[in-house]
């Protein structure tokens, strides 16, 4: 059985599942638009990760 990664969020005060998008987590935990997420880099599908991966592919080393 696979256990999803989880972490305590200091903004909402709850445990959040990290194998979802930041947007979905924000909806589930009622984060207001523009809220700075302290766990942002840990979510799957974050814009930063996608952009970094695209940059790596567009500039062969």
PDB file of N, CA, C and O in Angstrom:
ATOM      1  N   UNK A   1       0.842  -1.175   0.000  1.00  0.00           N
ATOM      2  CA  UNK A   1       0.000   0.000   0.000  1.00  0.00           C
ATOM      3  C   UNK A   1       0.886   1.237   0.000  1.00  0.00           C
ATOM      4  O   UNK A   1       1.896   1.290   0.702  1.00  0.00           O
ATOM      5  N   UNK A   2       0.501   2.230  -0.793  1.00  0.00           N
ATOM      6  CA  UNK A   2       1.255   3.472  -0.905  1.00  0.00           C
ATOM      7  C   UNK A   2       0.676   4.518   0.033  1.00  0.00           C
ATOM      8  O   UNK A   2      -0.530   4.761   0.038  1.00  0.00           O
ATOM      9  N   UNK A   3       1.532   5.127   0.816  1.00  0.00           N
ATOM     10  CA  UNK A   3       1.115   6.220   1.693  1.00  0.00           C
ATOM     11  C   UNK A   3       1.535   7.540   1.069  1.00  0.00           C
ATOM     12  O   UNK A   3       2.704   7.732   0.735  1.00  0.00           O
ATOM     13  N   UNK A   4       0.591   8.441   0.913  1.00  0.00           N
ATOM     14  CA  UNK A   4       0.885   9.755   0.341  1.00  0.00           C
ATOM     15  C   UNK A   4       1.731  10.570   1.299  1.00  0.00           C
ATOM     16  O   UNK A   4       1.551  10.480   2.514  1.00  0.00           O
ATOM     17  N   UNK A   5       2.661  11.371   0.767  1.00  0.00           N
ATOM     18  CA  UNK A   5       3.445  12.238   1.646  1.00  0.00           C
ATOM     19  C   UNK A   5       2.553  13.312   2.249  1.00  0.00           C
ATOM     20  O   UNK A   5       1.692  13.875   1.573  1.00  0.00           O
ATOM     21  N   UNK A   6       2.769  13.583   3.512  1.00  0.00           N
ATOM     22  CA  UNK A   6       1.974  14.575   4.230  1.00  0.00           C
ATOM     23  C   UNK A   6       2.901  15.480   5.034  1.00  0.00           C
ATOM     24  O   UNK A   6       4.005  15.093   5.415  1.00  0.00           O
ATOM     25  N   UNK A   7       2.422  16.686   5.277  1.00  0.00           N
ATOM     26  CA  UNK A   7       3.194  17.640   6.076  1.00  0.00           C
ATOM     27  C   UNK A   7       2.218  18.573   6.792  1.00  0.00           C
ATOM     28  O   UNK A   7       1.125  18.840   6.292  1.00  0.00           O
ATOM     29  N   UNK A   8       2.613  19.061   7.948  1.00  0.00           N
ATOM     30  CA  UNK A   8       1.793  20.018   8.688  1.00  0.00           C
ATOM     31  C   UNK A   8       1.947  21.394   8.039  1.00  0.00           C
ATOM     32  O   UNK A   8       3.063  21.848   7.786  1.00  0.00           O
ATOM     33  N   UNK A   9       0.827  22.045   7.775  1.00  0.00           N
ATOM     34  CA  UNK A   9       0.836  23.387   7.192  1.00  0.00           C
ATOM     35  C   UNK A   9       0.620  24.416   8.292  1.00  0.00           C
ATOM     36  O   UNK A   9      -0.402  24.389   8.977  1.00  0.00           O
ATOM     37  N   UNK A  10       1.582  25.326   8.463  1.00  0.00           N
ATOM     38  CA  UNK A  10       1.421  26.343   9.493  1.00  0.00           C
ATOM     39  C   UNK A  10       0.365  27.398   9.151  1.00  0.00           C
ATOM     40  O   UNK A  10      -0.078  28.126  10.038  1.00  0.00           O
ATOM     41  N   UNK A  11      -0.041  27.493   7.894  1.00  0.00           N
ATOM     42  CA  UNK A  11      -1.051  28.476   7.496  1.00  0.00           C
ATOM     43  C   UNK A  11      -2.443  28.013   7.889  1.00  0.00           C
ATOM     44  O   UNK A  11      -3.191  28.759   8.521  1.00  0.00           O
ATOM     45  N   UNK A  12      -2.805  26.768   7.515  1.00  0.00           N
ATOM     46  CA  UNK A  12      -4.154  26.286   7.834  1.00  0.00           C
ATOM     47  C   UNK A  12      -4.185  25.499   9.138  1.00  0.00           C
ATOM     48  O   UNK A  12      -5.262  25.243   9.677  1.00  0.00           O
ATOM     49  N   UNK A  13      -3.014  25.111   9.654  1.00  0.00           N
ATOM     50  CA  UNK A  13      -2.947  24.395  10.917  1.00  0.00           C
ATOM     51  C   UNK A  13      -3.355  22.934  10.828  1.00  0.00           C
ATOM     52  O   UNK A  13      -3.680  22.313  11.840  1.00  0.00           O
ATOM     53  N   UNK A  14      -3.337  22.377   9.603  1.00  0.00           N
ATOM     54  CA  UNK A  14      -3.742  20.990   9.405  1.00  0.00           C
ATOM     55  C   UNK A  14      -2.663  20.221   8.654  1.00  0.00           C
ATOM     56  O   UNK A  14      -1.742  20.802   8.080  1.00  0.00           O
ATOM     57  N   UNK A  15      -2.802  18.908   8.675  1.00  0.00           N
ATOM     58  CA  UNK A  15      -1.939  18.068   7.849  1.00  0.00           C
ATOM     59  C   UNK A  15      -2.472  18.124   6.425  1.00  0.00           C
ATOM     60  O   UNK A  15      -3.677  18.001   6.205  1.00  0.00           O
ATOM     61  N   UNK A  16      -1.575  18.311   5.453  1.00  0.00           N
ATOM     62  CA  UNK A  16      -1.985  18.357   4.058  1.00  0.00           C
ATOM     63  C   UNK A  16      -1.269  17.265   3.280  1.00  0.00           C
ATOM     64  O   UNK A  16      -0.140  16.892   3.596  1.00  0.00           O
ATOM     65  N   UNK A  17      -1.946  16.765   2.261  1.00  0.00           N
ATOM     66  CA  UNK A  17      -1.378  15.732   1.393  1.00  0.00           C
ATOM     67  C   UNK A  17      -0.619  16.436   0.281  1.00  0.00           C
ATOM     68  O   UNK A  17      -1.145  17.354  -0.347  1.00  0.00           O
ATOM     69  N   UNK A  18       0.610  16.012   0.036  1.00  0.00           N
ATOM     70  CA  UNK A  18       1.470  16.685  -0.918  1.00  0.00           C
ATOM     71  C   UNK A  18       1.448  16.083  -2.326  1.00  0.00           C
ATOM     72  O   UNK A  18       2.106  16.608  -3.224  1.00  0.00           O
ATOM     73  N   UNK A  19       0.700  14.988  -2.536  1.00  0.00           N
ATOM     74  CA  UNK A  19       0.660  14.408  -3.880  1.00  0.00           C
ATOM     75  C   UNK A  19      -0.521  14.961  -4.687  1.00  0.00           C
ATOM     76  O   UNK A  19      -1.150  14.240  -5.462  1.00  0.00           O
ATOM     77  N   UNK A  20      -0.805  16.238  -4.493  1.00  0.00           N
ATOM     78  CA  UNK A  20      -1.844  16.954  -5.221  1.00  0.00           C
ATOM     79  C   UNK A  20      -1.252  18.293  -5.644  1.00  0.00           C
ATOM     80  O   UNK A  20      -0.113  18.603  -5.295  1.00  0.00           O
ATOM     81  N   UNK A  21      -2.001  19.075  -6.380  1.00  0.00           N
ATOM     82  CA  UNK A  21      -1.500  20.399  -6.755  1.00  0.00           C
ATOM     83  C   UNK A  21      -1.696  21.372  -5.595  1.00  0.00           C
ATOM     84  O   UNK A  21      -2.526  21.158  -4.711  1.00  0.00           O
ATOM     85  N   UNK A  22      -0.917  22.435  -5.623  1.00  0.00           N
ATOM     86  CA  UNK A  22      -1.054  23.474  -4.599  1.00  0.00           C
ATOM     87  C   UNK A  22      -2.442  24.097  -4.670  1.00  0.00           C
ATOM     88  O   UNK A  22      -3.037  24.410  -3.639  1.00  0.00           O
ATOM     89  N   UNK A  23      -2.958  24.279  -5.881  1.00  0.00           N
ATOM     90  CA  UNK A  23      -4.288  24.873  -6.058  1.00  0.00           C
ATOM     91  C   UNK A  23      -5.374  24.007  -5.421  1.00  0.00           C
ATOM     92  O   UNK A  23      -6.269  24.518  -4.748  1.00  0.00           O
ATOM     93  N   UNK A  24      -5.292  22.698  -5.638  1.00  0.00           N
ATOM     94  CA  UNK A  24      -6.288  21.795  -5.059  1.00  0.00           C
ATOM     95  C   UNK A  24      -6.207  21.817  -3.527  1.00  0.00           C
ATOM     96  O   UNK A  24      -7.235  21.834  -2.851  1.00  0.00           O
ATOM     97  N   UNK A  25      -5.015  21.816  -2.996  1.00  0.00           N
ATOM     98  CA  UNK A  25      -4.837  21.875  -1.548  1.00  0.00           C
ATOM     99  C   UNK A  25      -5.428  23.171  -1.007  1.00  0.00           C
ATOM    100  O   UNK A  25      -6.106  23.174   0.020  1.00  0.00           O
ATOM    101  N   UNK A  26      -5.163  24.273  -1.707  1.00  0.00           N
ATOM    102  CA  UNK A  26      -5.690  25.560  -1.279  1.00  0.00           C
ATOM    103  C   UNK A  26      -7.211  25.580  -1.230  1.00  0.00           C
ATOM    104  O   UNK A  26      -7.801  26.166  -0.323  1.00  0.00           O
ATOM    105  N   UNK A  27      -7.845  24.935  -2.210  1.00  0.00           N
ATOM    106  CA  UNK A  27      -9.301  24.851  -2.209  1.00  0.00           C
ATOM    107  C   UNK A  27      -9.806  24.002  -1.049  1.00  0.00           C
ATOM    108  O   UNK A  27     -10.772  24.366  -0.379  1.00  0.00           O
ATOM    109  N   UNK A  28      -9.152  22.876  -0.818  1.00  0.00           N
ATOM    110  CA  UNK A  28      -9.570  21.969   0.256  1.00  0.00           C
ATOM    111  C   UNK A  28      -9.418  22.587   1.637  1.00  0.00           C
ATOM    112  O   UNK A  28     -10.190  22.283   2.546  1.00  0.00           O
ATOM    113  N   UNK A  29      -8.426  23.452   1.798  1.00  0.00           N
ATOM    114  CA  UNK A  29      -8.136  24.018   3.115  1.00  0.00           C
ATOM    115  C   UNK A  29      -8.503  25.496   3.214  1.00  0.00           C
ATOM    116  O   UNK A  29      -8.096  26.183   4.151  1.00  0.00           O
ATOM    117  N   UNK A  30      -9.275  25.981   2.240  1.00  0.00           N
ATOM    118  CA  UNK A  30      -9.828  27.344   2.240  1.00  0.00           C
ATOM    119  C   UNK A  30      -8.770  28.446   2.320  1.00  0.00           C
ATOM    120  O   UNK A  30      -8.972  29.453   2.999  1.00  0.00           O
ATOM    121  N   UNK A  31      -7.650  28.258   1.634  1.00  0.00           N
ATOM    122  CA  UNK A  31      -6.637  29.315   1.577  1.00  0.00           C
ATOM    123  C   UNK A  31      -7.150  30.423   0.668  1.00  0.00           C
ATOM    124  O   UNK A  31      -7.740  30.152  -0.378  1.00  0.00           O
ATOM    125  N   UNK A  32      -6.927  31.656   1.064  1.00  0.00           N
ATOM    126  CA  UNK A  32      -7.356  32.802   0.266  1.00  0.00           C
ATOM    127  C   UNK A  32      -6.413  32.979  -0.923  1.00  0.00           C
ATOM    128  O   UNK A  32      -5.228  32.659  -0.822  1.00  0.00           O
ATOM    129  N   UNK A  33      -6.921  33.484  -2.045  1.00  0.00           N
ATOM    130  CA  UNK A  33      -6.048  33.766  -3.192  1.00  0.00           C
ATOM    131  C   UNK A  33      -4.906  34.688  -2.782  1.00  0.00           C
ATOM    132  O   UNK A  33      -5.108  35.655  -2.048  1.00  0.00           O
ATOM    133  N   UNK A  34      -3.722  34.383  -3.256  1.00  0.00           N
ATOM    134  CA  UNK A  34      -2.549  35.188  -2.923  1.00  0.00           C
ATOM    135  C   UNK A  34      -1.842  34.770  -1.651  1.00  0.00           C
ATOM    136  O   UNK A  34      -0.808  35.342  -1.305  1.00  0.00           O
ATOM    137  N   UNK A  35      -2.381  33.777  -0.944  1.00  0.00           N
ATOM    138  CA  UNK A  35      -1.735  33.293   0.267  1.00  0.00           C
ATOM    139  C   UNK A  35      -0.380  32.691  -0.085  1.00  0.00           C
ATOM    140  O   UNK A  35      -0.281  31.866  -0.993  1.00  0.00           O
ATOM    141  N   UNK A  36       0.658  33.099   0.628  1.00  0.00           N
ATOM    142  CA  UNK A  36       1.984  32.529   0.422  1.00  0.00           C
ATOM    143  C   UNK A  36       2.005  31.150   1.071  1.00  0.00           C
ATOM    144  O   UNK A  36       1.769  31.015   2.272  1.00  0.00           O
ATOM    145  N   UNK A  37       2.288  30.136   0.271  1.00  0.00           N
ATOM    146  CA  UNK A  37       2.278  28.762   0.763  1.00  0.00           C
ATOM    147  C   UNK A  37       3.690  28.338   1.178  1.00  0.00           C
ATOM    148  O   UNK A  37       4.588  28.294   0.338  1.00  0.00           O
ATOM    149  N   UNK A  38       3.896  28.027   2.452  1.00  0.00           N
ATOM    150  CA  UNK A  38       5.220  27.610   2.906  1.00  0.00           C
ATOM    151  C   UNK A  38       5.611  26.219   2.412  1.00  0.00           C
ATOM    152  O   UNK A  38       6.777  25.835   2.508  1.00  0.00           O
ATOM    153  N   UNK A  39       4.652  25.467   1.888  1.00  0.00           N
ATOM    154  CA  UNK A  39       4.938  24.116   1.391  1.00  0.00           C
ATOM    155  C   UNK A  39       4.944  24.050  -0.135  1.00  0.00           C
ATOM    156  O   UNK A  39       4.996  22.958  -0.700  1.00  0.00           O
ATOM    157  N   UNK A  40       4.892  25.184  -0.801  1.00  0.00           N
ATOM    158  CA  UNK A  40       4.726  25.250  -2.250  1.00  0.00           C
ATOM    159  C   UNK A  40       5.687  24.353  -3.035  1.00  0.00           C
ATOM    160  O   UNK A  40       5.272  23.692  -3.987  1.00  0.00           O
ATOM    161  N   UNK A  41       6.934  24.324  -2.656  1.00  0.00           N
ATOM    162  CA  UNK A  41       7.916  23.552  -3.436  1.00  0.00           C
ATOM    163  C   UNK A  41       7.741  22.040  -3.303  1.00  0.00           C
ATOM    164  O   UNK A  41       8.367  21.280  -4.042  1.00  0.00           O
ATOM    165  N   UNK A  42       6.908  21.600  -2.381  1.00  0.00           N
ATOM    166  CA  UNK A  42       6.727  20.168  -2.168  1.00  0.00           C
ATOM    167  C   UNK A  42       5.552  19.564  -2.934  1.00  0.00           C
ATOM    168  O   UNK A  42       5.444  18.341  -3.026  1.00  0.00           O
ATOM    169  N   UNK A  43       4.665  20.407  -3.488  1.00  0.00           N
ATOM    170  CA  UNK A  43       3.499  19.892  -4.196  1.00  0.00           C
ATOM    171  C   UNK A  43       3.867  19.390  -5.581  1.00  0.00           C
ATOM    172  O   UNK A  43       4.797  19.900  -6.205  1.00  0.00           O
ATOM    173  N   UNK A  44       3.137  18.392  -6.062  1.00  0.00           N
ATOM    174  CA  UNK A  44       3.323  17.920  -7.429  1.00  0.00           C
ATOM    175  C   UNK A  44       2.685  18.916  -8.378  1.00  0.00           C
ATOM    176  O   UNK A  44       1.697  19.566  -8.038  1.00  0.00           O
ATOM    177  N   UNK A  45       3.249  19.032  -9.556  1.00  0.00           N
ATOM    178  CA  UNK A  45       2.664  19.878 -10.579  1.00  0.00           C
ATOM    179  C   UNK A  45       2.762  21.358 -10.329  1.00  0.00           C
ATOM    180  O   UNK A  45       1.968  22.124 -10.876  1.00  0.00           O
ATOM    181  N   UNK A  46       3.727  21.798  -9.505  1.00  0.00           N
ATOM    182  CA  UNK A  46       3.857  23.234  -9.275  1.00  0.00           C
ATOM    183  C   UNK A  46       4.490  23.879 -10.493  1.00  0.00           C
ATOM    184  O   UNK A  46       5.283  23.248 -11.193  1.00  0.00           O
ATOM    185  N   UNK A  47       4.147  25.125 -10.747  1.00  0.00           N
ATOM    186  CA  UNK A  47       4.633  25.834 -11.917  1.00  0.00           C
ATOM    187  C   UNK A  47       6.160  25.917 -11.919  1.00  0.00           C
ATOM    188  O   UNK A  47       6.773  25.815 -12.982  1.00  0.00           O
ATOM    189  N   UNK A  48       6.769  26.095 -10.784  1.00  0.00           N
ATOM    190  CA  UNK A  48       8.217  26.185 -10.713  1.00  0.00           C
ATOM    191  C   UNK A  48       8.902  24.928 -11.214  1.00  0.00           C
ATOM    192  O   UNK A  48       9.899  25.000 -11.934  1.00  0.00           O
ATOM    193  N   UNK A  49       8.378  23.796 -10.840  1.00  0.00           N
ATOM    194  CA  UNK A  49       8.963  22.534 -11.287  1.00  0.00           C
ATOM    195  C   UNK A  49       8.787  22.345 -12.790  1.00  0.00           C
ATOM    196  O   UNK A  49       9.708  21.886 -13.467  1.00  0.00           O
ATOM    197  N   UNK A  50       7.622  22.693 -13.315  1.00  0.00           N
ATOM    198  CA  UNK A  50       7.356  22.526 -14.732  1.00  0.00           C
ATOM    199  C   UNK A  50       8.262  23.446 -15.536  1.00  0.00           C
ATOM    200  O   UNK A  50       8.849  23.014 -16.528  1.00  0.00           O
ATOM    201  N   UNK A  51       8.388  24.708 -15.131  1.00  0.00           N
ATOM    202  CA  UNK A  51       9.232  25.649 -15.848  1.00  0.00           C
ATOM    203  C   UNK A  51      10.692  25.219 -15.821  1.00  0.00           C
ATOM    204  O   UNK A  51      11.387  25.314 -16.833  1.00  0.00           O
ATOM    205  N   UNK A  52      11.155  24.753 -14.681  1.00  0.00           N
ATOM    206  CA  UNK A  52      12.537  24.315 -14.564  1.00  0.00           C
ATOM    207  C   UNK A  52      12.802  23.124 -15.463  1.00  0.00           C
ATOM    208  O   UNK A  52      13.855  23.052 -16.098  1.00  0.00           O
ATOM    209  N   UNK A  53      11.873  22.193 -15.529  1.00  0.00           N
ATOM    210  CA  UNK A  53      12.025  21.028 -16.385  1.00  0.00           C
ATOM    211  C   UNK A  53      12.028  21.447 -17.846  1.00  0.00           C
ATOM    212  O   UNK A  53      12.813  20.912 -18.630  1.00  0.00           O
ATOM    213  N   UNK A  54      11.189  22.373 -18.231  1.00  0.00           N
ATOM    214  CA  UNK A  54      11.138  22.843 -19.618  1.00  0.00           C
ATOM    215  C   UNK A  54      12.443  23.541 -19.979  1.00  0.00           C
ATOM    216  O   UNK A  54      12.945  23.364 -21.089  1.00  0.00           O
ATOM    217  N   UNK A  55      13.005  24.332 -19.062  1.00  0.00           N
ATOM    218  CA  UNK A  55      14.278  24.996 -19.320  1.00  0.00           C
ATOM    219  C   UNK A  55      15.393  23.976 -19.529  1.00  0.00           C
ATOM    220  O   UNK A  55      16.233  24.143 -20.413  1.00  0.00           O
ATOM    221  N   UNK A  56      15.400  22.927 -18.722  1.00  0.00           N
ATOM    222  CA  UNK A  56      16.418  21.894 -18.847  1.00  0.00           C
ATOM    223  C   UNK A  56      16.346  21.213 -20.210  1.00  0.00           C
ATOM    224  O   UNK A  56      17.377  20.885 -20.797  1.00  0.00           O
ATOM    225  N   UNK A  57      15.131  20.998 -20.715  1.00  0.00           N
ATOM    226  CA  UNK A  57      14.958  20.326 -21.992  1.00  0.00           C
ATOM    227  C   UNK A  57      15.267  21.232 -23.173  1.00  0.00           C
ATOM    228  O   UNK A  57      15.717  20.759 -24.217  1.00  0.00           O
ATOM    229  N   UNK A  58      15.033  22.523 -23.020  1.00  0.00           N
ATOM    230  CA  UNK A  58      15.237  23.433 -24.136  1.00  0.00           C
ATOM    231  C   UNK A  58      16.703  23.862 -24.299  1.00  0.00           C
ATOM    232  O   UNK A  58      17.072  24.424 -25.330  1.00  0.00           O
ATOM    233  N   UNK A  59      17.512  23.605 -23.314  1.00  0.00           N
ATOM    234  CA  UNK A  59      18.931  23.955 -23.369  1.00  0.00           C
ATOM    235  C   UNK A  59      19.785  22.711 -23.157  1.00  0.00           C
ATOM    236  O   UNK A  59      20.288  22.482 -22.057  1.00  0.00           O
ATOM    237  N   UNK A  60      19.954  21.893 -24.224  1.00  0.00           N
ATOM    238  CA  UNK A  60      20.745  20.670 -24.032  1.00  0.00           C
ATOM    239  C   UNK A  60      22.162  21.006 -23.608  1.00  0.00           C
ATOM    240  O   UNK A  60      22.785  21.942 -24.109  1.00  0.00           O
ATOM    241  N   UNK A  61      22.642  20.221 -22.680  1.00  0.00           N
ATOM    242  CA  UNK A  61      23.925  20.494 -22.057  1.00  0.00           C
ATOM    243  C   UNK A  61      25.051  19.880 -22.743  1.00  0.00           C
ATOM    244  O   UNK A  61      26.195  20.035 -22.315  1.00  0.00           O
TER     245      UNK A  61
END
